Every structure is written in structure tokens, then in C-alpha cells.
Amino acid sequence: MDANSVVLSGTVLVIDVLRHTPAGVPVLDFSIAHASSQLEGGHARKVECNVPAIAVGEVARSLAGKRPGEPIAIAGFLAARSHRSTQLVLHATQVRD
């Protein structure tokens, strides 16, 4: 099974300065504060979480002007932060309106 797709909305919690890889590719680290009500086991459940995220390329450029507190909606996939870390990070591949 190859499914790994996430759509998440919320507000920008933290956003770093746009940086570039040695090859010149833009990279942006940020985090999203999410709050919603979800149905689980037939019951409504309040969900709140802070999700670390990263954007690369044009998506990074398009998010670079965001400020903490601004609404945000993105689509992407989950991956480990690095080869040495198992912490999950949401990799943004698309900004949603």
C-alpha cells in the first residue's frame, strides 16, 4: 500500500525565515496549529494539535510571506524528519485556498 496523503488546515503557529539549499532550492520550516471536531467511534471528539511542517521549492516561496496567526491550508505527505529521527513532519506539496 502506497497511500500517504494529508490535507490540513489551521493557523500558522511558527514560521522560519526562507532558506536555500546549497543547490539554491528554497526551503521553509513552519508549524501549523490545528483545532477541529472529528467523529471517532460514533462520537464527536475535539482535536487540537501542533504539526511541524516543511515546504520546498515554489511551495516554500508561496508560504514565505505568511505570519503567525494567519489561516493556512495545505496538502502533502508525512515523512521522518531525517534518517536519524523518527519524528514525523508534514511535507507541504500544495497550498490550498
PAVOLUM-417450 format. One line per field, with one value per residue: chain; x, y, z of N, C-alpha, C, CB in turn. Coordinates in Angstrom, 3 decimals. Glycine has a CB too. Layout:
mol <- [A|...]
n_c1 <- [X|...]
n_c2 <- [Y|...]
n_c3 <- [Z|...]
ca_c1 <- [X|...]
ca_c2 <- [Y|...]
ca_c3 <- [Z|...]
c_c1 <- [X|...]
c_c2 <- [Y|...]
c_c3 <- [Z|...]
cb_c1 <- [X|...]
cb_c2 <- [Y|...]
cb_c3 <- [Z|...]
//
This chain:
mol <- [A|A|A|A|A|A|A|A|A|A|A|A|A|A|A|A|A|A|A|A|A|A|A|A|A|A|A|A|A|A|A|A|A|A|A|A|A|A|A|A|A|A|A|A|A|A|A|A|A|A|A|A|A|A|A|A|A|A|A|A|A|A|A|A|A|A|A|A|A|A|A|A|A|A|A|A|A|A|A|A|A|A|A|A|A|A|A|A|A|A|A|A|A|A|A|A|A]
n_c1 <- [0.843|0.608|-0.382|-0.168|-1.142|-2.052|-4.310|-4.536|-5.776|-5.527|-3.928|-1.016|1.553|4.306|6.833|9.699|12.564|12.874|15.060|17.861|18.971|22.303|22.224|20.564|17.816|14.736|13.721|11.440|10.727|8.040|5.193|1.927|-1.015|-3.712|-7.228|-10.209|-13.378|-13.869|-15.280|-15.233|-15.432|-18.188|-18.679|-18.400|-15.306|-13.086|-10.309|-7.029|-3.927|-0.407|1.471|4.509|6.019|7.272|8.272|9.209|10.853|8.706|6.419|7.447|8.298|5.785|4.636|6.270|5.639|3.740|2.399|2.602|-0.455|-2.014|-4.490|-4.165|-3.996|-3.022|-1.794|-0.172|2.417|3.458|6.599|9.639|11.632|14.400|17.057|18.028|16.089|12.887|10.746|7.723|7.074|5.134|5.199|4.702|3.108|1.354|-0.456|-3.561|-6.593]
n_c2 <- [-1.177|2.196|4.606|7.880|10.605|13.854|16.358|19.435|21.995|25.130|27.425|29.441|28.701|28.907|30.303|29.972|31.746|31.994|29.782|28.551|25.654|24.282|23.928|25.922|25.668|26.730|26.473|26.027|25.997|25.422|25.581|24.305|25.159|23.298|22.908|21.194|19.451|16.049|13.003|10.055|6.691|6.920|9.111|12.618|14.283|16.582|17.927|18.977|20.095|20.652|20.850|20.052|21.256|21.319|23.013|22.964|24.407|26.010|25.990|26.609|29.237|30.434|30.310|31.826|34.483|34.322|34.881|34.337|33.211|33.599|32.158|28.887|26.364|23.269|20.647|17.497|15.179|12.736|12.303|11.053|13.241|13.152|10.895|10.021|10.595|9.851|11.489|12.695|14.769|17.062|17.313|19.865|20.013|21.391|24.409|25.206|26.923]
n_c3 <- [0.000|-0.883|0.078|1.319|2.227|3.145|4.186|5.637|7.702|9.417|11.575|11.097|13.228|13.924|11.897|10.007|8.662|5.163|3.641|1.687|-0.049|-0.634|-3.389|-4.164|-3.825|-2.513|0.921|3.561|6.932|9.143|11.390|12.074|13.781|14.643|15.036|15.573|15.260|15.317|14.123|15.899|16.468|16.482|18.044|18.714|18.801|20.184|18.597|18.892|17.817|17.246|14.399|12.976|9.980|6.575|3.630|0.201|-2.623|-5.008|-3.416|-0.912|-1.401|-1.859|0.646|2.220|2.895|4.860|8.161|11.737|13.143|10.900|8.705|7.221|4.751|3.668|1.509|1.494|2.430|4.905|6.529|8.019|10.014|9.546|8.547|10.942|12.789|14.067|14.242|12.961|10.129|8.350|4.958|2.877|-0.190|-1.650|-1.595|-0.321|-1.027]
ca_c1 <- [0.000|1.442|-1.114|0.432|-1.681|-2.613|-4.836|-4.656|-5.979|-5.331|-3.263|0.444|1.989|5.681|7.358|11.104|13.000|13.130|16.482|18.131|19.950|23.498|21.866|19.721|16.394|14.158|13.185|10.793|10.216|6.954|4.291|0.507|-1.886|-4.982|-8.299|-11.444|-14.171|-13.835|-16.102|-14.422|-16.225|-19.563|-18.778|-17.619|-14.108|-12.347|-8.921|-6.115|-2.542|0.565|2.103|5.677|5.906|8.348|7.911|10.387|10.606|7.702|5.512|8.156|8.216|4.413|4.308|7.266|5.057|2.770|2.759|1.909|-1.862|-2.741|-5.034|-3.384|-4.494|-2.035|-1.841|1.179|2.643|4.233|7.889|10.513|12.398|15.692|17.413|18.336|14.970|11.607|9.691|7.023|6.947|4.256|5.864|3.673|3.314|0.350|-1.176|-4.982|-7.330]
ca_c2 <- [0.000|3.391|5.823|8.792|11.890|14.621|17.703|20.009|23.443|25.677|28.724|29.382|28.838|29.413|30.223|30.372|32.536|31.206|29.495|27.864|24.567|24.629|23.940|27.082|25.338|27.333|25.569|26.778|25.228|26.117|24.669|24.633|24.861|22.805|22.614|20.809|18.400|14.885|11.874|8.868|5.688|7.381|10.248|13.807|14.457|17.810|17.629|20.115|19.649|21.491|19.950|20.602|21.104|21.853|23.220|23.059|24.932|27.063|25.992|27.370|30.659|30.936|30.394|32.650|35.731|34.073|35.335|33.594|33.584|33.598|30.855|28.159|25.038|22.649|19.213|16.972|13.815|12.611|11.619|11.275|14.494|12.835|9.476|9.725|10.989|9.264|12.492|12.944|16.136|17.194|17.949|20.554|19.966|22.236|25.361|25.177|28.159]
ca_c3 <- [0.000|-1.027|0.465|2.287|1.787|4.254|3.951|6.969|7.789|10.754|11.537|11.201|14.610|13.832|10.532|9.954|7.519|3.966|3.431|0.422|-0.011|-1.407|-4.812|-4.421|-3.707|-1.311|1.932|4.635|8.067|9.826|12.084|11.964|14.914|14.109|16.000|14.891|15.871|14.439|14.542|16.175|17.167|16.596|18.959|18.360|19.619|19.906|18.256|18.835|17.694|16.553|13.446|12.282|8.526|5.735|2.228|-0.656|-3.967|-5.186|-2.262|0.122|-1.775|-1.707|2.069|2.911|3.374|5.930|9.501|12.791|13.326|9.626|8.318|6.234|4.379|2.789|1.227|1.431|2.895|6.133|6.449|9.166|9.909|8.935|8.655|12.345|13.642|13.682|14.376|11.698|9.639|7.198|3.818|2.103|-1.633|-2.294|-0.737|-0.672|-0.690]
c_c1 <- [0.887|0.779|-0.358|0.047|-2.365|-3.123|-5.106|-4.868|-5.795|-4.779|-1.760|0.813|3.370|6.102|8.783|11.366|13.260|14.642|16.633|19.162|21.201|23.227|20.931|18.224|15.841|13.529|12.611|10.274|9.141|6.147|2.880|-0.191|-3.246|-5.962|-9.556|-12.218|-14.231|-14.726|-15.214|-15.267|-17.658|-19.766|-17.908|-16.459|-13.425|-10.882|-8.137|-4.700|-1.702|1.405|3.310|5.576|7.106|7.810|9.197|9.963|9.572|6.724|6.151|8.079|6.817|4.014|5.203|6.693|4.041|3.319|2.038|0.490|-2.672|-3.298|-4.195|-4.065|-3.514|-2.364|-0.401|1.249|3.478|5.529|8.669|11.332|13.739|15.930|17.659|17.193|13.683|10.457|9.058|6.928|6.031|5.000|4.779|4.023|2.346|-0.279|-2.616|-5.630|-8.565]
c_c2 <- [1.239|4.679|6.601|10.191|12.578|15.958|18.269|21.508|23.869|27.081|28.509|29.623|29.486|29.298|30.768|31.249|31.592|31.029|28.757|26.761|25.020|24.676|25.096|26.830|25.962|26.280|26.421|25.816|26.071|25.106|25.225|24.257|24.497|22.549|22.295|19.820|17.256|13.784|10.643|7.886|6.113|8.564|11.406|13.947|15.748|17.458|18.936|19.571|20.712|20.556|20.629|20.306|21.721|22.000|23.449|23.641|26.042|27.129|26.772|28.865|31.219|31.080|31.367|33.948|35.559|34.532|34.470|34.137|33.584|32.211|30.223|26.823|24.462|21.181|18.746|15.542|13.843|11.860|11.900|12.546|14.256|11.341|9.067|10.059|10.348|10.257|12.746|14.428|16.105|17.950|18.541|20.514|20.875|23.152|25.366|26.485|27.850]
c_c3 <- [0.000|-0.539|1.540|1.851|2.957|3.724|5.333|6.880|9.238|10.643|11.648|12.662|14.655|12.379|10.528|8.742|6.344|3.802|2.107|0.646|-0.763|-2.919|-5.167|-4.321|-2.424|-0.398|3.059|5.697|8.752|10.626|12.027|13.263|14.330|15.248|15.212|15.747|14.871|15.016|14.706|16.991|17.390|17.521|18.476|19.337|19.212|19.709|18.193|18.738|16.988|15.689|12.803|10.791|7.834|4.315|1.443|-2.003|-3.992|-4.024|-1.113|-0.171|-1.524|-0.236|2.831|3.470|4.487|7.271|10.537|12.995|12.052|9.333|7.220|5.972|3.371|2.558|1.132|1.903|4.170|5.871|7.722|8.937|9.221|9.058|10.102|13.297|13.144|13.834|13.009|11.400|8.423|6.101|2.929|0.621|-2.375|-1.244|-1.230|-0.254|0.127]
cb_c1 <- [-0.959|1.825|-2.526|2.002|-2.670|-1.556|-6.149|-3.416|-7.396|-4.388|-3.778|1.139|2.007|6.669|6.453|12.015|14.276|12.507|17.077|18.630|19.362|24.608|21.213|20.020|16.175|13.110|14.288|9.640|11.371|6.046|4.736|-0.147|-1.988|-4.766|-8.542|-11.143|-15.609|-12.379|-17.243|-13.098|-15.597|-20.405|-18.368|-18.509|-13.141|-12.522|-8.827|-6.278|-2.468|1.463|1.094|6.992|4.608|9.621|6.918|11.068|10.165|6.940|5.176|9.633|8.596|3.431|4.407|8.394|4.418|2.402|2.403|2.706|-1.946|-1.822|-6.489|-1.915|-5.960|-0.628|-2.650|2.105|3.339|3.415|8.695|11.445|12.626|16.851|18.652|19.566|14.825|11.331|10.253|5.628|8.348|2.932|6.764|3.512|3.170|-0.742|-0.529|-5.698|-7.730]
cb_c2 <- [-0.001|3.555|5.463|8.619|11.706|14.837|17.700|19.695|23.854|24.785|29.654|30.439|27.465|28.622|31.015|29.142|33.371|31.884|28.652|28.864|23.247|23.625|22.620|27.604|23.789|28.377|24.581|27.649|24.843|26.874|24.450|23.902|26.083|21.516|23.819|20.202|18.905|14.375|11.603|9.245|5.368|6.275|9.832|15.090|13.248|18.850|16.857|21.052|18.313|22.323|19.504|20.020|21.746|20.924|24.429|21.662|23.825|26.844|24.535|26.919|30.847|30.002|29.027|32.972|36.439|32.582|36.842|33.667|34.925|34.058|30.995|27.958|25.100|22.790|18.889|17.820|12.967|11.901|12.072|10.050|15.108|13.641|9.176|10.482|12.524|8.023|13.814|12.335|16.758|17.922|16.924|22.014|18.544|21.371|26.825|23.975|28.921]
cb_c3 <- [1.217|-2.460|0.972|2.380|0.609|5.379|3.031|7.808|7.260|11.588|12.678|10.251|15.316|14.781|9.526|9.922|7.865|2.706|4.614|-0.656|-0.634|-1.117|-5.193|-5.756|-3.710|-1.697|2.467|4.082|9.074|8.815|13.550|10.756|15.924|13.283|16.991|13.503|16.267|14.255|13.518|16.940|18.477|17.054|20.382|18.372|19.472|21.054|16.903|20.084|16.930|17.567|12.369|12.863|8.008|5.766|2.060|-0.838|-4.873|-6.476|-1.814|0.216|-3.256|-2.419|2.696|1.972|2.247|5.993|9.693|14.113|13.942|8.474|7.854|6.711|3.788|3.379|-0.099|2.244|1.803|7.217|5.193|9.401|11.307|9.603|7.815|12.764|13.683|14.515|14.977|11.733|9.287|7.580|3.019|2.581|-2.135|-3.001|-0.781|-0.004|-1.962]
//
